[in-house]
Structure formats: C-alpha cells, structure tokens
Amino acid sequence: MADLRANLAGITSPNPFWLASAPPTNTGYQVQRAFEAGWGGAVWKTLGEPIINTTSRFGSIDFNGQKVAGFNNIELITDRPLDVNLKEIYETKKRFPDRAIIASLMVEPKQEKWHEIVKRVEDVGVDGLELNFGCPHGMAERGMGAASGQQPDLVEAQTMWAKEAATTPVIVKLTPNITDITVTAESAVKGGADAVSMINTINSLAGVDLDTWDTIPNVAGKGAHGGYCGPAVKPIALNMVAECARHPNINVPISGIGGISNWQDAVEFMLMGASAVQVCTAAMHHGFRIVEDMTDGLNNYLDEKGISSLAGLIGKSVNKYSNWGDLDLNYKVVARINNDICINCNKCHIACEDTSHQCIDMLTNADGSDYLKVREEDCVGCNLCSIVCPVDGAIDMIELPQTEAPMTWNERQAAISHSKMNTAKL
C-alpha cells in the first residue's frame, strides 16, 4: 500500500483529501462525521463576524442528464457565533488529533482585526489558517473576500498582518475572478504565505426561470451574483494551479480546489503541482462517504505506477505545461477511423464538414455499404472527430513520423528577426 500521508507547508494529514471551507464544514458535528468517514482534513467554514444568510441560497446546473454539473451559491461566511465555532474546533481536534483542522478566516482589512482573530483561533489548537480572499459575493460588497483578493497590495498586507500574529502555517485562498492569478499569488508569497489554495468560486448567475423570470436562486423575487463551483470549473482551476506551480516566484505549496469529484481529478491536480486537495461540491452531492473511493482509488493508482508516496506524484507534469509559443509546430497527428468499430453515426463527418476542415469522406464499399475515411493529407489533427465520436476506440489520433526538425513559434520568430538583421547589414 502506498503512503498517502500529505504534508502542506508543515500541516500533515493521513491522506490528501480535505473538505473545503463551505457548508459541509459548518459545525463540529459535520466535521467529526467527515473524519469518521475517512477525510484527512477539513477547512472550517469561514470564521469572522457572524452574518445572516438568506433563503434560498443554492442553485445548480444540470447538463445532459448529469445532476449538479455546476453549483452556484449565495451563502456567506458562518452565521454562528465565533465562541461556538471555537469550542467545536477544540472538541473536534481533541477527538481527532491526527486530522488536519484549518481555520478559514475573513475580517476587515485592518491589522488589529487580523491579530485578534488569529490569536483566538490558534488558542483552540488549529493546525493552520486559511485567509479567505476569494468569496465573490456578499462579503465582497463589504470590502472583504474577493474585494481584497483582487488587490495585490491588500493581499500582501493582510497576509503580512496574519503572519505577524500566527504561529501555525498560513495559507492564502485566492480568487479566480482576476485577470492573472499569479499576480495575487506572488503578492501572498511576498506577504509571507506558507502556502496558497485555489480556486475559490467564480462569479456567476445560475440561471433564470423561464416561467416566472426570477433568477435562480432568488430571495423574494430578487437574485444576486453568486459563486460557481463543481465539475464545470475544474479546467479553470487546474490551469490556475498549473500557472502558479510553474511560476518561479511562487515557490510555496499549493492546495488544489475546484471541481474535484474523484481520485482521478485529485491525481491531475497533484500532477500539476498541488500537495493536497480540497473538496466541496462532490461531498454536498454525494455525502462524506465518497472519500472511501478516493483513498482506495489513489492507493491502487500509486501501487500500479510503482509509486510509494505522494512525493512521487506531486508536480510531475508541471514541466510539460508551457506557453503556446514553445510548442512544436512541425509535430503532426491525424485521425484514423477504425471501421470495424465505427457505427456509422456520421457525427465525426458532420462535425468535420460543418465546423472543422472537411477531410472526412463518406464512401461506399463494393457491397453497397457506406463507410467513412479520413483524407490524412488534409487532416490537421484537431481532435474534434475523436471528441464527438460516441464509441471508444472508433477513432484514433495517430502520431506521424516527423520529417522536419522541431520548430516552435518563438524559434521561428527569432530566425525571422535574425534573417532581417543580416539582410539589413548587407
């Protein structure tokens, strides 16, 4: 059995699966149930000045028969007194000393406020702190959450204030509602962050009811923008994790968040640089017991790969992620249809003919039966036909022998510039 123990900036847990700061970590009862089910850690629902939440507050996006492909919420931070939360954190940590308990914090951008709350939560034995600079709704209108997280100077300053009082590791949770997340991640590092976590939820509106014209969700007929999460945001989150992991100045561990629903998702995030992962929507959809499949699946995967611990996995794909200008323009793949498997649904032909490069022909055999064939000399290897094909193995993307030396766009432009300079000298 592989060693699944995780270490994020000195915060250890028996496995890398943590519950994210959200409704599932709102009470000691819930977090203890999660630990009983096997979760390695939990980030307690954000603490601060208690607020009043609305009803209703959740909405979801269902797609092609899949429930909760995306999830939207207008819920804010804890609506329970700080003293109550702290008492339950203390009791939970005492009962589960080997599990990671992280306190998510949000206060006004004032030094004394950060000092005060940091000291209070550390007194009850938390393993670390997560500064919530990401909540895009409600709290942002009060100058906190994403309102702070979108300003690099405030990210740096507030991280520094928390670090001044903290004795446990400080994680900074970043908002995706920004042009370049590496800017704020770098600011967090400058402020002394021991780690960063990403992504928080994305600004969104779940939908509009076509009968009533009310927003989804709505409160007495009115709605507001909320935070979007769930499987639909995974590609966005994975990109932001990868961008930070490969950035030379963001040299701190990353806690990956965003659409992680199974062990395969977790592996992808770890390959792209995450030391541990946080889960929310999948637990809300299916319950805490999903962690059993996650730990079993990760164990089996590592065993099959001959990897003894998470260290053999974390960041191993980061060097494969680069800028478009560094890709080899002379590398070629083409589509090839396996007619023994093809069911002649013609989806590939329609997709290619209408929206790609018109290189799939509909032909007829001697016996009068139809078949499809790719004109490989015209195929640009875009992958569209294999993506829309409903049958596994019916279309393969084949790598062609490379007849020209590798050439990137950057190399090409450099060669052109060099040629122009030589011509000018002549």
Protein Blocks (a to p, Z undefined) as FASTA:
>chain_A
ZZfbdceehiacfbfcdcdddfklmbfklmmmmmmnopabdcdddddddddddddfbdcd
deehiahkbccdfbdcdfbdfklmmmmmmmmmmmmmmbccdddddddddfklmmmmmmmm
mmnopabdcddfkbfghjlmnopajlmmmmmklmmmmmmmmmmmpcbdcdddddfbbfbl
mlmmmmmmmnopabdcddddddddfbdcfklopacddeehiacddddedjklmmmmmmmm
mmmmmpmklccccddeehiabfklmmmmmmnopabdcdfklmmmnojklmmmmmmmmmmm
mmmnopabfklmgoplmmmpccfklpcfkbccdddddfklogolommmmmmmmmmnopac
cdddfkopacddddfklpgolommmmmpmbghkaccdddddfbdcddfklmmmmmmmmmm
mmmmZZ
